[in-house]
């Protein structure tokens, strides 16, 4: 479960609870859920614009998934600016 939850991003405040629900579902389906934090962007606080960092988010997510022996992934993102 790749989670973009962060205190600094108001769009993602609900993702902490959502990630727990996803992990319960993975357990119920017979899987072994692991939660990974990934970076997040906030239009409100980043100046001049978070657009400059979108590619960095995608690269971080791709490399994180490649570096661990995982069979699947659930990506949690709350805003169009930071969906992995």
Secondary structure, DSSP 8 states (H G I E B T S, - for coil): -EE---TT-GGGTTHHHHHHHHHHHHHHTT-----EE-----TTTSSS-GGGGHHHHHHHHHHHHHHS--S---EE--STTS--
